[in-house]
Amino acid sequence: MSEPQAQVSRVSGPFAVRVEDIAPLNAIFSDAFSERYRRDGMSGVRVPPLNPAIWRFAIESAGAGAMLWRDAAGDIAAFNFAHALGREGWMGPLAVREDLQAHRLGHRIVEAGIAHLKQQGCTTIGLETMPRTMDNIGFYASMGFVPAPLTITVTMDAIGGVAPRLLGHAGSGERERLLGDCAALLARVRPGADYTRELALTLRHGLGDVLLHTAEDGQLRGFALYHEIPLVEGRSREELRVLKLAVDDARELPALMHLVRVQARRSGTMRAALRVQGEFPDALRVLVAHGARVRWTDLRMTLTGYGEVPTPVGMAISNWEI
């Protein structure tokens, strides 16, 4: 048995991720993903550490699904964040320490994530990976994941305008009612999904807010959960990132994204970023027609038998990354 294999055999877990684990998690995250880029021929790319505030959000959002594994010395060997948002479950980020890769530790942490999401009653289980990374796609395929359409990241320039309505500006009583309205709208659009925890945690941690799109009669037509704090540790605020978005009619998307762009300017950022799932090809066409620029692609993959539920009305966009 090689030394790395022997080390993997002594890895134990899963254990709950704690706030005190953020620094070593960040180091493994940066090293592992930088190595992934190097193997893909992009040796000059160095993935920077994430903002610790983003890690704290992820730890609390994933709850019992925030798991790590330790080696014989007690150091972190691997981690997996499995998020259950109602019946929508997804994993990310997840990584294995560089010196322990290629010895089936990755299988262990993904299997643990799948088991957790099944235990939580998730009927959708998925993740996103880089579409050019053959090793990753092959690895997940060997574990029963199948490719879904690409997710396309687009950005739109910030613009001026009248201040949009924000959930965070509502009083406590009204806020609870509006959270219920968001949950009810999402239940119509993506049955079984529930983003309430992420909405509430975003406000609690001061990471961003929830933009509300209403009709003239006050009826909620859509919402967008966004983060405005820098994603990368030590960086200045550059873009507003939409994590979750739902509209009860796809024709409302341009109006909601107009409000998002206005809020991007008011947040002191230069642009708004949105990850559009390939499930909604018309949405990409409409956004590009309104000035959106394509920046990145990710491959959505779902576990066999646990694919995404089609939207019966409107559209729901869900970022499967933190």
N, C-alpha and C positions, 0 to 999 in steps of 0.2 A: 504494500500500500504506500503510495506517494505521500509526502508530507502534507500537501494541501488536502488530499483525501482523508488523511488521518485527522487533520484539523476539522474538516467538515463533519466527520463522524462524532466529534466532541461538541458540536454546536448544539445548544439547547434553546428551547422557546416553543411557542411565542410568549413574549412578555409584553406588558402594556408600555406604550411609549409615554415618557414623561417630559415635561418642559426642560428638565435638566439634560435630556438627551439631544437637544436641538443642535448643539455645536458638532458633536461627532456625526450625527445624521447628515448635517450639511456637508461635512468633509467627504463622507462616502458618496453622497448624491453628486457632488461636483466631480470627484474622481471617476466614478463609474460612468457618468454620462459623457464626460470628456473623452474617456477611452472608447466609448461607443462611437463617437464622432470620428476619432482617429482610425478605427477599424473600417469606417465607411469612406476613408480617403480624405477626411477633412481634419488633417493633423494640426492645423492652426487654430482650431476652435477650442476654446476653454470655457466650459460651462461654469458660471460663477455661482457662489452660494446664494441661497434664497434668503429673502428678508425673514428674520426670526418671527416677525408678526404673522407671516403667512404660515409658518410651521405651527404656531400656536393655534391658529384658526383650523388647520387641518387636523391637529390632534383632537381638538374638541368636537369638530364636525364628524370625524370618523368614530369617535368614542371607543368602544371595545374593538373596533376594526383597525385601530392604530396599533400595529404589532411590530415587534423587533425580535431578533435572535442574537444570542451572545456566544462567543467562543469560550474556550476553557479558561482564558485569562479574564473573562468578564467584559471584553470589548465587543462592541456591536459588530456583528458579522453580516447582517442583512435586515431589511425592513420592508413592510408592505402596509399601505394604508388602504383599507377596504371600506368604501362608503356606501351605506344603505340609506337611500332617500325615498322612503316609502318602499315600493316594490322595484324601484330602479337602483341597481347596484353596480358599482364600478370600482376599479382598483387603480391607485396611483397617488403619489409616486411609489415605486418599488425598486429596490436595487440590492445587489449582492456585492460585498466588498471585493475589490479587484483580485486579491490573492486567493479568493475562495470560489471564483467563478469556474464553470465547466465541470462541476462535481455534484450536480443535481440538487444543490441547495436552492437554486431558483425554483425547481419543481416543488420543493417543500413549502416555500413561502407563498407561491401561487395557489397551491392546493389548500393552504390554510385560509387564504382570502376567499376562495370559492366556498369553502365549508362555512365560513362566517356569514357570507351573503345568503347562502341557501338557508341557514338557520334563522336569518332575519326575515325570511319569507320573500326574498327578491325573485321576481320572475324575469327580470332583465339582469344579466351579468356580463360586463364588458370592460374594455380598457382601450387605450389608444397608444400607438407606437409609431415610429418613423417609417413611412412607406418604403424607403430605400434600404432599410435594414433587414436583409434576408435572414440573418441569424435570429433576430427577434421574432420575425413572422413565422419562421420555421419552428422555433421553440414554442410559441403560443399555439400554433397549429397542432403540435404534438400533444398538447394538453386539452385539445377539443375546441379551441377557438377558431372561428371562421371569419374571413374578412367581410366587412360591411363597406358601404361607400366611404370615400375620403371625407375628412373634415377640413374645410378650407378656412384659414384665418385671413380675415380682411381687416383693413383699417380705413377709417374715414376721418377727415380733418375736423377739428373742433371748429365750431361756429358760434357767433353771438345770437342772442335771442332772449325771450322772456323766461324767467326761472321756472323750470319744470316742478311739478309736485313730487315731493319726496316723502317716503314713509317715515324717515327719521325725524321729520319736522312735525309729525302728528303727536298729539298728546297720548298718554299711555292707554286710555280707554279706546280712543279712535284707532290707535296703532293696532290693538288686538283685533278690532273689527276689520281693518284693512288687510291684516295678515290672513284672516279668514277668507276675505274676498279673493286674495291672490291664490289661496289653496283651492277655493271653489272653481276659479277660472282654470287653473292647471288640471284639476280633476276632469273637467270637460274636454280639455285639449289632449292631455296625456294621462289617461286613466291609470291610477295606481301610483303615480309619481307624487312626491311631496317634498317641496323645497323649503318648507317653513323653517327648519332648523338652520339652514345656511343663511336664509334671510335674516333671522333673528341674531345669529352669531356675528354676521357682518356689522350690524348696528352695535352690538354689545362691545365688539373689539375695535370699533372706530375705523374699519378698513374701507368703508364706502357707504353705499346706501341702496335703496330700492326705488327706482323711478316708476311712477304710476301714470299710465296713459288712460284718460277717462273721456267719455263722450260728453256732449253738452248737458245731458241730463244727469251727469255724475256717475253713470255706470262704468265700472272698470272694464276696459277693453284689452288691456295688456300691462305687463310689468317687465322691468329689466333690473336684475341684481348686478351691481357693478362694484369693483374694487378700484380705488384710485391711489392707494399707497404703492410705492415702488415694489415690483416683484423681486428685484435683485437687491441683496444687501449692499448698502452704501451708495446706491444710485439715486439720482434726482427723480422727481416725479415726471414721467414722460407721456404715459398714456392711461386712459381709463379703460379697464378691461371688463367686458360683460361676461359674467359667469353663467347666468341663467336668464332666459328670455321666453316669454309666452304672450301670444296674442290670440284672441278668440276668432279672428278672421285674418288670413294671411295678407289681405289688402291693407291691414293696419300697420304692417311692418315699416314702411317708409316713414309714417308719422311718428312711430315710437323711436326709430333710429334718429330722426331729426331731433327729438328731445334728448336722446343720448349724446349727440354731438354738441348740443347747447350745454349740457351738463359737463361735458369734457372741458369746454372753455371755462366754465365757472369753477371747475376744480383745479384750474391752473395747469392743465395738460394740453399737449399739442394735437392729440388725436384720440379716437375711440377704437378699440379692437374688439372684434366679434368672431367667434369660431362657428362657422355655418356648417351644419351636418349635411352630407350629400343626400340625405333623405329629402331635402328641400331644394332641388335644383333651381326652381323659379326664384327662390329667395336670393340666391347668388346672382342671378341675372339682374334682378331688380336693384340690388345693392350696387352692383358694378355700374349700372345705368345712372345711379345717383352719386357716382364718384368714388365708390369703394375700390381699394387696390388690394390685390391678392398678395399676401406676404409669406404664407407657410402652408404646408399640408401635413396632416396626420392621418394614419389609417385606423379607422374604427374597427374593432374586432369584438365579437360577442361569442359567448360559450354556446355550443350546440344545444338547442332546445331552450335557450334563454335569450332570444333576440329581443330587440326593441319592439314595443307595441306601437303600431302605426297611429298617427293622430287622426281621430275621426273628424275633427274640425280644427281650424286655425293651425298654429304651429308652436312647437316648444323646442327651444335650443338649449342644450345642456352641455356645459364644459366638463369633460372628464379628465381634467387636470386642475391642480390647485393654482 
